[in-house]
């Protein structure tokens, strides 16, 4: 049985200025997105004229800027709607209290989709051409975020068998060992999904196929990881013994299957 290391959430402090580890993981996520996005421009069809235009490095930076807006706004709104709708309906001003925490990946995904619709429309390119470009660049950012969760000792896993060698006691979660589910998600939704998408996208694919594989891959891997993650205290397990995260993954997987069939037809 292990004990979660007591890591100071402040990575660097210079006078009154404090830089948190969580902020550094976000910077790492953004840097990886730019590097991988530029590398994607060397893959077909982006290494030639696609959708009647030349793809430039500046496009990656513009997509990142819009994507960050989509993640922040969509993630916050999604959390309020999916996880605590009654509370935020009664306290609408609390929606803006982002410093109190509360973000949803699935809401962030919807926010990114809206942002990419706007990008595609203003640049006169197909929406799925844009989504196929960025899909393989997203999982490493998710991995960086899960690393931040682990450093902060938050979003811990469910109680584990005491014989589990890597079972870990987290501060604030009692004395029983738990699954370090943040690391499970880092490996599954982050690194494994990145490898799958990157290898798949290196060869020319029909428009929409890479996006479809992202939806299916993330949905399935997140669904599996949720079996080891402690469900939200105010929700617990829902119908069929599934968590809210698992239920939100179901339409992702179904949407990916439908999109893949559409792309191949």
C-alpha positions as a Markdown table, in Angstrom:
| # | Residue | x | y | z |
|---|---|---|---|---|
| 1 | Unk | 0.0 | 0.0 | 0.0 |
| 2 | Unk | 1.3 | 3.4 | -1.0 |
| 3 | Unk | 0.6 | 6.9 | 0.3 |
| 4 | Unk | 0.0 | 9.8 | -2.1 |
| 5 | Unk | 3.0 | 12.0 | -1.9 |
| 6 | Unk | 2.4 | 15.4 | -0.3 |
| 7 | Unk | 3.3 | 17.6 | -3.2 |
| 8 | Unk | 3.1 | 21.3 | -2.8 |
| 9 | Unk | 0.5 | 22.6 | -5.3 |
| 10 | Unk | 2.8 | 25.6 | -5.9 |
| 11 | Unk | 5.6 | 24.6 | -8.2 |
| 12 | Unk | 7.4 | 28.0 | -8.3 |
| 13 | Unk | 7.0 | 31.0 | -6.0 |
| 14 | Unk | 8.8 | 34.3 | -6.7 |
| 15 | Unk | 7.7 | 36.8 | -4.2 |
| 16 | Unk | 3.9 | 37.3 | -4.4 |
| 17 | Unk | 3.8 | 35.4 | -7.7 |
| 18 | Unk | 3.0 | 31.7 | -7.4 |
| 19 | Unk | 2.9 | 29.2 | -10.3 |
| 20 | Unk | 0.9 | 26.1 | -9.6 |
| 21 | Unk | 1.6 | 22.6 | -10.9 |
| 22 | Unk | -1.8 | 22.5 | -12.4 |
| 23 | Unk | -1.1 | 25.6 | -14.4 |
| 24 | Unk | 2.2 | 24.1 | -15.7 |
| 25 | Unk | 0.3 | 20.9 | -16.8 |
| 26 | Unk | -2.0 | 23.2 | -18.8 |
| 27 | Unk | 1.0 | 24.9 | -20.4 |
| 28 | Unk | 2.4 | 21.5 | -21.2 |
| 29 | Unk | -0.9 | 20.5 | -22.8 |
| 30 | Unk | -0.9 | 23.6 | -25.0 |
| 31 | Unk | 2.8 | 23.2 | -26.0 |
| 32 | Unk | 2.2 | 19.6 | -27.0 |
| 33 | Unk | -0.9 | 20.5 | -29.0 |
| 34 | Unk | 1.1 | 23.1 | -31.0 |
| 35 | Unk | 4.1 | 20.7 | -31.6 |
| 36 | Unk | 1.8 | 17.8 | -32.6 |
| 37 | Unk | -0.4 | 20.0 | -34.7 |
| 38 | Unk | 2.5 | 21.3 | -36.7 |
| 39 | Unk | 3.7 | 17.7 | -37.2 |
| 40 | Unk | 0.2 | 16.8 | -38.4 |
| 41 | Unk | 0.6 | 19.3 | -41.2 |
| 42 | Unk | 3.2 | 17.0 | -42.7 |
| 43 | Unk | 0.5 | 14.2 | -43.0 |
| 44 | Unk | -1.9 | 13.9 | -45.9 |
| 45 | Unk | -4.0 | 15.7 | -46.8 |
| 46 | Unk | -2.7 | 18.7 | -44.8 |
| 47 | Unk | 0.7 | 18.6 | -46.5 |
| 48 | Unk | -1.0 | 19.6 | -49.7 |
| 49 | Unk | -3.9 | 21.7 | -50.6 |
| 50 | Unk | -6.8 | 20.5 | -48.6 |
| 51 | Unk | -10.3 | 21.9 | -49.0 |
| 52 | Unk | -8.9 | 24.3 | -51.6 |
| 53 | Unk | -6.4 | 26.1 | -49.2 |
| 54 | Unk | -2.9 | 25.8 | -47.9 |
| 55 | Unk | -2.7 | 24.8 | -44.2 |
| 56 | Unk | -0.3 | 26.9 | -42.3 |
| 57 | Unk | 1.3 | 26.8 | -38.8 |
| 58 | Unk | -0.7 | 29.9 | -37.9 |
| 59 | Unk | -3.8 | 27.8 | -38.3 |
| 60 | Unk | -2.7 | 25.6 | -35.5 |
| 61 | Unk | -2.3 | 28.6 | -33.2 |
| 62 | Unk | -5.7 | 30.0 | -34.1 |
| 63 | Unk | -7.3 | 26.6 | -33.5 |
| 64 | Unk | -5.6 | 26.3 | -30.1 |
| 65 | Unk | -6.8 | 29.8 | -29.1 |
| 66 | Unk | -10.4 | 28.9 | -30.0 |
| 67 | Unk | -10.1 | 25.5 | -28.5 |
| 68 | Unk | -9.1 | 26.9 | -25.2 |
| 69 | Unk | -12.1 | 29.2 | -25.1 |
| 70 | Unk | -14.3 | 26.2 | -26.0 |
| 71 | Unk | -12.8 | 24.1 | -23.3 |
| 72 | Unk | -13.2 | 26.7 | -20.6 |
| 73 | Unk | -16.7 | 27.9 | -21.5 |
| 74 | Unk | -18.0 | 24.5 | -22.5 |
| 75 | Unk | -16.4 | 22.7 | -19.6 |
| 76 | Unk | -17.8 | 25.0 | -17.0 |
| 77 | Unk | -21.3 | 25.1 | -18.5 |
| 78 | Unk | -21.3 | 21.4 | -19.1 |
| 79 | Unk | -20.4 | 20.8 | -15.4 |
| 80 | Unk | -23.2 | 23.0 | -14.2 |
| 81 | Unk | -25.8 | 21.3 | -16.5 |
| 82 | Unk | -24.6 | 17.7 | -16.2 |
| 83 | Unk | -23.5 | 17.4 | -12.6 |
| 84 | Unk | -25.3 | 20.1 | -10.5 |
| 85 | Unk | -28.2 | 21.5 | -12.5 |
| 86 | Unk | -30.5 | 22.1 | -9.5 |
| 87 | Unk | -27.8 | 23.9 | -7.5 |
| 88 | Unk | -26.8 | 26.3 | -10.3 |
| 89 | Unk | -30.4 | 26.9 | -11.2 |
| 90 | Unk | -30.9 | 28.1 | -7.7 |
| 91 | Unk | -27.6 | 29.9 | -7.6 |
| 92 | Unk | -27.0 | 31.2 | -11.1 |
| 93 | Unk | -24.2 | 33.6 | -10.2 |
| 94 | Unk | -22.2 | 30.6 | -8.9 |
| 95 | Unk | -21.7 | 29.5 | -12.6 |
| 96 | Unk | -19.1 | 32.2 | -12.8 |
| 97 | Unk | -17.2 | 31.1 | -9.7 |
| 98 | Unk | -14.7 | 29.0 | -11.7 |
| 99 | Unk | -12.1 | 29.3 | -9.0 |
| 100 | Unk | -14.2 | 27.0 | -6.9 |
| 101 | Unk | -13.6 | 24.2 | -9.4 |
| 102 | Unk | -16.0 | 22.2 | -11.5 |
| 103 | Unk | -15.2 | 21.3 | -15.1 |
| 104 | Unk | -16.6 | 18.6 | -17.4 |
| 105 | Unk | -14.7 | 17.0 | -20.2 |
| 106 | Unk | -17.8 | 16.2 | -22.2 |
| 107 | Unk | -19.0 | 19.9 | -21.8 |
| 108 | Unk | -15.5 | 21.0 | -22.9 |
| 109 | Unk | -15.8 | 18.7 | -25.9 |
| 110 | Unk | -19.1 | 20.3 | -26.9 |
| 111 | Unk | -17.5 | 23.8 | -26.5 |
| 112 | Unk | -14.6 | 22.8 | -28.8 |
| 113 | Unk | -17.0 | 21.5 | -31.4 |
| 114 | Unk | -18.8 | 24.9 | -31.4 |
| 115 | Unk | -15.5 | 26.7 | -31.7 |
| 116 | Unk | -14.3 | 24.5 | -34.6 |
| 117 | Unk | -17.6 | 25.0 | -36.4 |
| 118 | Unk | -16.9 | 28.7 | -36.2 |
| 119 | Unk | -13.3 | 28.2 | -37.4 |
| 120 | Unk | -14.4 | 26.0 | -40.3 |
| 121 | Unk | -17.1 | 28.5 | -41.3 |
| 122 | Unk | -14.8 | 31.5 | -41.3 |
| 123 | Unk | -12.0 | 29.7 | -43.1 |
| 124 | Unk | -14.4 | 28.1 | -45.6 |
| 125 | Unk | -13.2 | 24.5 | -44.9 |
| 126 | Unk | -15.1 | 21.4 | -44.0 |
| 127 | Unk | -15.8 | 20.9 | -40.3 |
| 128 | Unk | -14.5 | 17.3 | -40.2 |
| 129 | Unk | -11.4 | 18.3 | -42.1 |
| 130 | Unk | -10.6 | 20.5 | -39.1 |
| 131 | Unk | -11.6 | 17.9 | -36.5 |
| 132 | Unk | -9.5 | 15.1 | -38.3 |
| 133 | Unk | -6.5 | 17.5 | -38.1 |
| 134 | Unk | -6.7 | 18.1 | -34.3 |
| 135 | Unk | -8.1 | 14.8 | -33.0 |
| 136 | Unk | -4.7 | 13.0 | -32.6 |
| 137 | Unk | -3.3 | 16.1 | -30.9 |
| 138 | Unk | -5.8 | 16.1 | -28.0 |
| 139 | Unk | -5.0 | 13.0 | -25.9 |
| 140 | Unk | -1.6 | 14.2 | -24.8 |
| 141 | Unk | -3.3 | 17.3 | -23.4 |
| 142 | Unk | -5.8 | 15.0 | -21.6 |
| 143 | Unk | -2.8 | 13.1 | -20.1 |
| 144 | Unk | -1.2 | 16.3 | -18.9 |
| 145 | Unk | -4.5 | 17.3 | -17.2 |
| 146 | Unk | -4.7 | 13.9 | -15.4 |
| 147 | Unk | -1.1 | 14.3 | -14.3 |
| 148 | Unk | -2.3 | 17.6 | -12.7 |
| 149 | Unk | -5.1 | 15.8 | -11.0 |
| 150 | Unk | -2.7 | 13.3 | -9.5 |
| 151 | Unk | -0.3 | 15.9 | -8.3 |
| 152 | Unk | -3.2 | 17.7 | -6.6 |
| 153 | Unk | -4.4 | 14.5 | -5.1 |
| 154 | Unk | -7.9 | 15.0 | -6.5 |
| 155 | Unk | -10.4 | 12.8 | -8.4 |
| 156 | Unk | -9.1 | 9.7 | -6.7 |
| 157 | Unk | -10.2 | 6.2 | -7.4 |
| 158 | Unk | -12.5 | 3.8 | -5.7 |
| 159 | Unk | -11.4 | 1.7 | -2.7 |
| 160 | Unk | -9.0 | -1.0 | -3.9 |
| 161 | Unk | -8.2 | -4.5 | -2.6 |
| 162 | Unk | -5.6 | -4.1 | 0.2 |
| 163 | Unk | -3.4 | -6.5 | -1.7 |
| 164 | Unk | -3.1 | -4.3 | -4.7 |
| 165 | Unk | 0.6 | -3.3 | -4.9 |
| 166 | Unk | -0.1 | 0.2 | -6.2 |
| 167 | Unk | -3.2 | 0.9 | -4.0 |
| 168 | Unk | -2.8 | 4.4 | -2.6 |
| 169 | Unk | -4.1 | 6.3 | 0.4 |
| 170 | Unk | -5.1 | 9.9 | -0.6 |
| 171 | Unk | -5.4 | 12.7 | 1.8 |
| 172 | Unk | -9.1 | 13.5 | 2.5 |
| 173 | Unk | -10.2 | 10.1 | 1.2 |
| 174 | Unk | -10.0 | 8.0 | 4.4 |
| 175 | Unk | -7.4 | 5.4 | 5.4 |
| 176 | Unk | -8.3 | 2.7 | 2.9 |
| 177 | Unk | -6.1 | 2.3 | -0.2 |
| 178 | Unk | -7.7 | 3.4 | -3.5 |
| 179 | Unk | -7.0 | 3.0 | -7.2 |
| 180 | Unk | -4.8 | 5.9 | -8.5 |
| 181 | Unk | -7.4 | 6.4 | -11.2 |
| 182 | Unk | -5.9 | 9.6 | -12.4 |
| 183 | Unk | -2.9 | 7.6 | -13.6 |
| 184 | Unk | -5.2 | 5.0 | -15.2 |
| 185 | Unk | -6.9 | 7.7 | -17.2 |
| 186 | Unk | -3.5 | 9.3 | -18.1 |
| 187 | Unk | -2.4 | 6.0 | -19.6 |
| 188 | Unk | -5.7 | 5.0 | -21.2 |
| 189 | Unk | -7.4 | 8.2 | -22.5 |
| 190 | Unk | -4.0 | 10.0 | -22.8 |
| 191 | Unk | -1.1 | 7.9 | -24.0 |
| 192 | Unk | -2.8 | 4.8 | -25.4 |
| 193 | Unk | -5.5 | 6.8 | -27.3 |
| 194 | Unk | -2.7 | 9.1 | -28.6 |
| 195 | Unk | -0.8 | 6.2 | -30.0 |
| 196 | Unk | -3.9 | 4.6 | -31.6 |
| 197 | Unk | -5.0 | 7.9 | -33.3 |
| 198 | Unk | -1.5 | 9.0 | -34.3 |
| 199 | Unk | -0.8 | 5.7 | -36.1 |
| 200 | Unk | -4.2 | 5.6 | -37.6 |
| 201 | Unk | -4.0 | 9.2 | -38.9 |
| 202 | Unk | -0.6 | 8.8 | -40.5 |
| 203 | Unk | -2.1 | 7.1 | -43.5 |
| 204 | Unk | -4.7 | 8.9 | -45.7 |
| 205 | Unk | -8.2 | 8.4 | -44.4 |
| 206 | Unk | -11.7 | 9.4 | -45.5 |
| 207 | Unk | -12.9 | 12.6 | -44.1 |
| 208 | Unk | -14.4 | 12.0 | -40.6 |
| 209 | Unk | -12.7 | 8.7 | -39.9 |
| 210 | Unk | -10.1 | 10.1 | -37.5 |
| 211 | Unk | -12.7 | 12.1 | -35.7 |
| 212 | Unk | -14.9 | 9.0 | -35.4 |
| 213 | Unk | -12.1 | 6.9 | -34.0 |
| 214 | Unk | -11.4 | 9.6 | -31.4 |
| 215 | Unk | -15.1 | 9.5 | -30.2 |
| 216 | Unk | -15.2 | 5.8 | -30.0 |
| 217 | Unk | -11.7 | 5.4 | -28.5 |
| 218 | Unk | -12.2 | 8.0 | -25.8 |
| 219 | Unk | -15.7 | 6.9 | -25.0 |
| 220 | Unk | -14.6 | 3.2 | -24.5 |
| 221 | Unk | -11.4 | 4.0 | -22.6 |
| 222 | Unk | -13.1 | 6.5 | -20.3 |
| 223 | Unk | -16.0 | 4.1 | -19.7 |
| 224 | Unk | -13.5 | 1.5 | -18.6 |
| 225 | Unk | -11.5 | 3.9 | -16.4 |
| 226 | Unk | -14.7 | 5.0 | -14.7 |
| 227 | Unk | -15.0 | 1.6 | -13.1 |
| 228 | Unk | -12.0 | 2.5 | -11.0 |
| 229 | Unk | -12.8 | 6.2 | -10.4 |
| 230 | Unk | -14.8 | 7.3 | -7.3 |
| 231 | Unk | -18.1 | 8.7 | -8.6 |
| 232 | Unk | -19.1 | 12.2 | -7.7 |
| 233 | Unk | -20.3 | 12.3 | -4.0 |
| 234 | Unk | -23.5 | 14.2 | -4.8 |
| 235 | Unk | -24.5 | 11.8 | -7.6 |
| 236 | Unk | -23.1 | 8.4 | -6.7 |
| 237 | Unk | -23.9 | 5.6 | -9.2 |
| 238 | Unk | -26.9 | 6.1 | -11.4 |
| 239 | Unk | -29.0 | 3.6 | -13.4 |
| 240 | Unk | -27.5 | 0.2 | -14.1 |
| 241 | Unk | -24.8 | 1.0 | -11.6 |
| 242 | Unk | -23.0 | 3.4 | -14.0 |
| 243 | Unk | -21.5 | 6.8 | -13.1 |
| 244 | Unk | -22.4 | 10.0 | -14.8 |
| 245 | Unk | -19.1 | 9.9 | -16.7 |
| 246 | Unk | -20.0 | 6.5 | -18.1 |
| 247 | Unk | -23.5 | 7.6 | -19.2 |
| 248 | Unk | -22.0 | 10.6 | -21.0 |
| 249 | Unk | -19.6 | 8.3 | -22.8 |
| 250 | Unk | -22.4 | 6.3 | -24.3 |
| 251 | Unk | -23.5 | 8.9 | -26.8 |
| 252 | Unk | -19.9 | 9.5 | -27.7 |
| 253 | Unk | -19.4 | 5.9 | -28.7 |
| 254 | Unk | -22.7 | 5.8 | -30.6 |
| 255 | Unk | -21.9 | 9.0 | -32.4 |
| 256 | Unk | -18.4 | 7.7 | -33.3 |
| 257 | Unk | -19.9 | 4.5 | -34.8 |
| 258 | Unk | -22.5 | 6.5 | -36.8 |
| 259 | Unk | -19.8 | 8.9 | -38.0 |
| 260 | Unk | -17.5 | 6.1 | -39.0 |
| 261 | Unk | -20.2 | 4.4 | -41.1 |
| 262 | Unk | -21.1 | 7.8 | -42.7 |
| 263 | Unk | -17.4 | 8.5 | -43.5 |
| 264 | Unk | -17.0 | 5.1 | -45.1 |
| 265 | Unk | -20.1 | 5.3 | -47.2 |
